[in-house]
């Protein structure tokens, strides 16, 4: 297995950590500029799948607010998004191809 360079690991982890400042813009720019690296391309796809999946989950939770359970689901999803983003950033920096739980694979 090919070990990613320290620069690739740094940029892959930055995709996750910069998402706290700009949810889509910074990760998309990094992915676009560095997508020739298999490692960064993997994490770019994983992050994009993550964002789309959790957007859909939040939309369903928003709809379920009419019956009350959506408020709880929104809180749980927000906590999961924060935890999984931090965990994915750490794993990316360590050189692992981390698969974020509950993510639907739109891009493979």
FENHU-V846898 format. One line per field, one symbol per residue. ss: DSSP state (h for helix, s for strand, l for the rest). psi: psi as a letter, one per 30 degrees, with the letter a starting at -180 (. if undefined). burial: b if it has 16 or more other ideal C-beta (glycine too) atoms within 10 Angstrom, else e. A space follows every 50 residues. Layout:
ss = ???
psi = ???
burial = ???
This chain:
ss = lllllhhhhhhhhhhhhhhhllllhhhhhhhhhhlllhhhhhhhhhhhhh hhhhhhhhhhhhhhhhhlhhhhhhhhhhhhhhhhhhhhhhhhhlllllll llllllll
psi = kkkkleeeeeeeeeeeefffejeeeeeeeeeefgffkeeeeeeeeeeeee eeefeeeeeeeeefffgefeeeeeeeeeeeeeeeeeeeeeeeffgkikjk lgkkjek.
burial = eeebeeebbebbbbbbbbbeeeeeebbbebbeebeebebbbbbbbbbbbb bebbeebbeebeeeeeeeebeebbeebeeebeebbeebbebbbebeebeb eebeeeee
